[in-house]
């Protein structure tokens, strides 16, 4: 209330951690973004609902320079997903202080199927577009997590394996996934 309205958004690149070979019968199912909370929170006390959207980044991120809170980054006009996330400040603070127990709480977003199909169609371990990160990030520049209505800032554990982009597909009756 002293400084007025603020906004915090996250911008990140992604890439496959493995390069599986799809059988010709493989079919796309869905794509999910999972973000594990690290239990940092700042803002309104108690439990409130946060409306958060995920957008595709539309410019190549150059990490030879520095990015700051006021560095503009272009994102698409249409969200890949929007969801309401309950965040309980009291629970987050208790979990952050509890160093003997590792709770896992994630925000989950089912992303747009057109985006998922584009990623599925690009997944070819014999194509350098897919296996060379320098080519991959030219086609898939990144994701932006943007609050639409929020009264808290929460921390995400970006290096945790529970923070992931997971593409689900199936080959016949066998369900599979790429992280």
Legacy VTK file of the C-alpha trace (Angstrom):
# vtk DataFile Version 3.0
C-alpha trace
ASCII
DATASET POLYDATA
POINTS 179 float
0.000 0.000 0.000
2.911 2.407 0.527
4.395 2.033 -2.961
1.248 1.288 -4.987
0.683 -1.641 -7.333
3.547 -3.924 -8.249
3.826 -6.861 -10.598
6.147 -9.835 -10.514
6.395 -12.197 -13.451
8.788 -14.986 -14.278
10.407 -15.583 -17.655
12.213 -18.867 -18.350
13.624 -20.933 -21.164
13.112 -24.676 -21.359
14.621 -27.593 -23.230
14.385 -31.392 -23.231
16.580 -33.243 -20.746
16.488 -36.366 -22.909
15.938 -37.006 -26.589
13.644 -40.008 -27.004
12.773 -41.519 -30.324
9.047 -41.606 -31.049
7.604 -44.657 -32.728
5.610 -43.836 -35.883
2.453 -44.747 -33.940
3.112 -42.206 -31.151
0.294 -39.720 -30.573
0.250 -36.500 -28.568
-1.977 -36.378 -25.451
-1.342 -33.187 -23.443
1.258 -30.862 -21.966
1.553 -29.701 -18.343
3.654 -27.057 -16.626
4.367 -27.910 -12.975
5.905 -25.282 -10.693
7.054 -26.382 -7.228
6.695 -23.716 -4.576
9.733 -23.031 -2.395
7.350 -21.565 0.255
8.657 -18.009 0.082
5.716 -15.596 0.093
5.224 -11.889 0.399
1.984 -9.946 0.448
-1.479 -10.280 1.928
-1.817 -12.499 4.983
-3.980 -15.629 5.040
-5.336 -17.691 2.162
-6.317 -15.911 -1.043
-6.750 -16.923 -4.664
-4.172 -15.907 -7.256
-5.119 -15.930 -10.958
-2.023 -16.711 -13.007
-1.521 -17.117 -16.765
1.262 -18.739 -18.765
2.322 -17.143 -22.062
4.799 -18.090 -24.739
7.818 -15.777 -24.993
8.069 -14.317 -28.519
11.637 -12.985 -28.514
14.890 -14.862 -28.184
16.306 -14.343 -24.704
19.944 -13.290 -24.822
21.789 -14.281 -21.675
25.064 -12.603 -22.565
23.625 -9.473 -20.924
21.638 -8.949 -17.747
17.863 -8.835 -17.319
16.296 -6.623 -14.657
12.771 -6.042 -13.366
12.265 -3.268 -15.924
13.784 -5.133 -18.913
11.008 -5.588 -21.488
10.423 -9.119 -22.782
7.881 -9.736 -25.560
5.235 -12.371 -24.905
2.261 -13.607 -26.918
-1.120 -11.904 -26.541
-2.973 -15.157 -25.871
-2.255 -17.219 -22.756
-1.380 -20.911 -23.061
-3.198 -21.468 -19.737
-4.855 -19.540 -16.930
-5.672 -20.968 -13.522
-6.673 -19.907 -10.030
-4.191 -20.922 -7.353
-5.002 -20.799 -3.640
-2.023 -19.548 -1.636
-2.084 -19.636 2.150
0.567 -17.304 3.565
0.340 -18.938 7.015
0.967 -22.432 5.569
3.831 -21.162 3.386
5.570 -19.477 6.335
5.213 -22.632 8.483
6.631 -24.827 5.684
9.487 -22.412 5.039
10.447 -22.527 8.733
10.154 -26.331 8.944
13.563 -27.586 7.841
12.976 -31.212 8.901
10.108 -31.910 6.496
10.120 -31.526 2.719
6.546 -30.819 1.608
5.939 -30.772 -2.102
3.290 -28.368 -3.338
3.062 -27.505 -7.015
1.053 -25.147 -9.188
-0.181 -27.065 -12.241
-1.095 -25.617 -15.636
-2.504 -27.658 -18.526
-1.126 -25.775 -21.505
-2.771 -25.186 -24.869
-2.789 -28.242 -27.137
-1.581 -26.263 -30.189
1.602 -25.435 -28.268
1.904 -29.065 -27.140
1.482 -30.346 -30.705
4.196 -27.955 -31.964
6.584 -29.250 -29.309
5.605 -32.883 -29.979
6.118 -32.420 -33.738
9.570 -30.908 -33.127
10.697 -33.809 -30.911
13.032 -35.633 -33.250
16.371 -36.781 -31.803
17.850 -36.867 -35.314
17.066 -33.168 -35.949
19.480 -30.534 -34.609
16.521 -28.169 -34.109
15.580 -30.459 -31.241
18.975 -31.604 -29.930
20.962 -28.355 -30.230
19.791 -25.863 -27.590
20.924 -22.908 -29.731
18.481 -23.964 -32.477
15.778 -25.135 -30.063
15.467 -21.760 -28.310
14.987 -20.003 -31.645
11.733 -21.925 -32.143
10.699 -22.311 -28.481
11.883 -19.095 -26.867
10.490 -19.656 -23.389
7.501 -19.257 -21.095
6.270 -16.307 -19.042
4.299 -16.797 -15.819
2.197 -13.659 -15.354
-0.269 -12.857 -12.557
-3.660 -11.585 -13.686
-5.041 -11.040 -10.191
-2.732 -11.575 -7.265
-2.013 -10.097 -3.857
1.067 -12.182 -3.121
4.445 -12.942 -4.581
5.448 -16.590 -4.170
8.740 -18.352 -4.760
9.207 -21.174 -7.254
11.979 -23.729 -6.896
13.309 -23.620 -10.459
15.985 -26.299 -9.983
13.666 -28.831 -8.302
12.731 -31.851 -10.479
9.073 -31.222 -9.562
9.293 -27.961 -11.530
8.944 -29.222 -15.063
7.283 -29.010 -18.431
5.915 -32.475 -19.209
4.670 -33.580 -22.624
2.387 -36.641 -22.425
1.871 -39.003 -25.346
1.043 -42.612 -25.992
2.255 -45.418 -28.238
-0.614 -47.851 -28.612
-1.955 -48.470 -25.096
1.311 -47.384 -23.416
1.296 -43.889 -21.899
4.628 -42.046 -21.902
6.038 -38.615 -21.071
8.960 -36.337 -21.939
10.217 -33.934 -19.265
LINES 1 180
179 0 1 2 3 4 5 6 7 8 9 10 11 12 13 14 15 16 17 18 19 20 21 22 23 24 25 26 27 28 29 30 31 32 33 34 35 36 37 38 39 40 41 42 43 44 45 46 47 48 49 50 51 52 53 54 55 56 57 58 59 60 61 62 63 64 65 66 67 68 69 70 71 72 73 74 75 76 77 78 79 80 81 82 83 84 85 86 87 88 89 90 91 92 93 94 95 96 97 98 99 100 101 102 103 104 105 106 107 108 109 110 111 112 113 114 115 116 117 118 119 120 121 122 123 124 125 126 127 128 129 130 131 132 133 134 135 136 137 138 139 140 141 142 143 144 145 146 147 148 149 150 151 152 153 154 155 156 157 158 159 160 161 162 163 164 165 166 167 168 169 170 171 172 173 174 175 176 177 178
